[in-house]
Amino acid sequence: MTETGSYKDTVNLPSTKFDMRANAVKREPEIQKFWQENQIYERLSQENPGELFILHDGPPYANGSLHIGHALNKILKDIINRYQLLKGRKVCYIPGWDCHGLPTELKVLQNMKSAERQKLTPLQLRKKAKEFAIATVDHQRESFKRYGVWGNWDEPYLTLNPEYEAAQIAVFGEMMLKGYIYRGLKPVHWSPSSRTALAEAELEYPEGHTSPSIYAVFPVVSLADAAKSVLSEFLPDLGVAIWTTTPWTIPGNLGVAVNPDLNYAVVECRDVACYVSTRYLIVAADLVERLAETFDAKLTVKATIKGKDLENCTYRHPLFDRESPVIIGGDYITTESGTGLVHTAPGHGQEDYIVGQRYGLPIVSPVDDAGKFTEEAGRFAGLKVVGGKGEISEGNQAVIDALTSAGSLLKHEPYLHKYPYDWRTKKPTIFRATEQWFVSVEGFRDRALEEIKQVKWIPAQGENRITPMVADRSDWCISRQRSWGVPIPVFYDEETGEAVSTEETIAHVQKIIAEKGSDAWWELPVEDLLPESFRNNGKKYRKGTDTMDVWFDSGSSWSSVVQQRPELRYPADIYLEGSDQHRGWFQSSLLTSVAVNGCAPYKTVLTHGFTLDEKGRKQSKSLGNVVDPKVVIEGGKNQKQEPAYGADVLRLWVSSVDYTSDQPLGKNILKQITDIRNKIRNTARFLLGNLHDFDPKKDAVAFEELPELDRYMLHRMTEVFQEITEAYDSFQFSRFFQTIQNFCVVDLSNFYLDAAKDRLYISAPKAFRRRSCQTVLQIALENLAKAMAPVLCHMAEDIWQFLPYETAYKSVFESGWVHLEEKWHNPELAEKWHQIRELRTDVNKVLEQARAEKMIGAPLEAKVLLYIPNQELLASVKSFNPEQGNGVDELRYLFITSQVEIVDDAEKIQSLQYNLHSDKWDIGVAKADGKKCDRCWNYSTKVGESKEHPLLCERCIPALAGEF
């Protein structure tokens, strides 16, 4: 063989069927099918030797298609579960769905005509809602599985399952019997658009709500003894000035509250712009200047009085024939806004209710379920009390007009502020007193706060979020005026209206629901729902029509699932949901669990933020910036615009972000993540391709015999994979992302594998320098596959299926976590190689300059000259440039140049056209000596010396004979 190019078949080129392209749309479902057919999750989750790990799933609503938030949530959970499986623990992940309540009911009603909706009986609605929920569960389940999420998909928990509902009834019963649940007439958040009471967690506060803010005056009719000496001279022209952003609550006014510690002023206001029936107003002294500006009037202070001395003065309601007292309120009365006197309607506000109870004020709430004034509101009957964003409702306008006519309106202006909206209908809510069922948090609040301290919160500020929410929580309204839900199992005495709920009645209802489901409450007559002892006692009963708040449904899952299923363990190791669940599921789960068992249902709580677009905006259909996980995986209608990336790209994105904050996602980010996925894949492909003729059992080189470079790489692996292990252990998946990317690109592709190509391709197939390299490649490949498996689960399995040698494990997930040996760890060796890598980086800069300016075409056409003034460093570097080396730990192979010369005079380098000067060394590049070898492309002065192979260098000739 003496012709140029005739030696190409003697080179050991990589060989693998592992595709360069992920081809995820086809390959990922094949891999998922492999897992399913071989029952990988099922076997590991039950047969792993380690202890049981329980990540309890928070149930998404069964009311529509999945969005990117669902994908983030479920993938995070799957990363954690898969890591635990690889670590050898048993994992039992039961996916769940929240099936009751308005989210599902609204979807059903939206698909019906108005006339059809009116005719619906509760049972018909429940039947339709159940069918819709189950169909949605099936649809969502398939999407979750396509994300690569492992779990007990055939046995999920649904809040509509009879056994779930029965366990929930038991939780209610225990809390009732402990005295934590009571019925009362209290103001609650009421949604006129949904016609039901709402919990705090069902509210949202959109930007841009404007309310009609009014200042009004109520004439004082009598003075308390403590106020007479100061105020008598101003009667009968004296009034108390109030401010409110809800004029519609004025018909429910039964008091005006003051802060006992504030100073109040009597001000004369002759020139208020509008006609007002009183000449003197009582306002907070600190607000006089600001109010003068607001009223565009001169306010002259005539007297001052302490707030506490105003208590029990009385005033006349300007629109109704009644007198009400001035009362002492709490520290919610400030001088930050308003007048310092607070209009109090016990039927329309939490603080109003509390202070009203203290004074024995009645609860007046003349508003019906639809948010319209009742007959009790007199002339306002039938008017709607709230409008949409930016519009004054007819009820508000009518009250404002009436106050104006009565000479009570001081000022009317729009007020932009945050106002509670129903998070489902996106319409404003009201505070309205109704008969509801409440959980008295007061009874176990201290215990709940103690339990919060025992939980590990990730991120730590989660504790700071939930603590004040629980500490400040008023009683939890758990009744809803809907048909689609779990009934509150209470009966009412027909004669007295008294609620009946005993241990016996609850147990009886629980048993029926366990057998027949909650439909039984609507299907069966009262007689069947009551236990025997209540049936012939001469009394008649009716069953309640309220259902439980869905937060009570899902908040009972620790009992209905974690505690009830024998394969699980209570409390769970971890709950993981979005940060909004501090006021939702995290809290309802905590409260019910503490109330019943005195402990939190979780040991760790991890929260994630929300996904925004690449500009940091909320994703919404109207902005056209929604990223649909299905489209990310399968591609859109226009595959050029929306290519199919597969689930692994979505999973890799999840690992790349700081999920504890809000995270961006869009087309550019997806493309970047895909590029990184491809780099990792190509690194794995290179490793696979160069192991095609390697059998670890026969060909592996013992650690003690490995060249230094290979031992250094094993040391580097101990650092990399230990960092990745710590990242998973601490749930810091972005650390995994950065570390594995850096390892593949910097440590492997740009350094070790770059330098290894000569060893792998040019050496004899069984040569030591090749086998030692393959030994390292095999260790790197298997650990790389294991380390990426929790995140890039499909790629990891794909790699494992293409291992070119026999392995004891069918799946990467059976192989366990990364394997590192203590003897690989060698910091001293690493320090030495860190210097060599630093030198190599600088050499590459000079080579790149020479190549860019066409002095050389490739690094092998170059000779590197080095000058190192420091003698210790010089000795170290010289050891890598021996006359006769091992073919591995040599500068020429590390630099991928044909020669390296260490010179003793810096001028030799400075005279070269391409050079670099630094504090540590001088580097120069010259043309390589000799001729180019036709096989390895290295330049050598020995090329041509062999008669048999005149085109080959002194290395390639023995390589052909199997010696090098």
Summary of the structure (lengths in Angstrom):
residues: 964
radius of gyration: 38.3
end to end distance: 19.0
largest distance: 129.6
contacts: 3271
relative contact order: 0.11
helix: 45%
strand: 18%
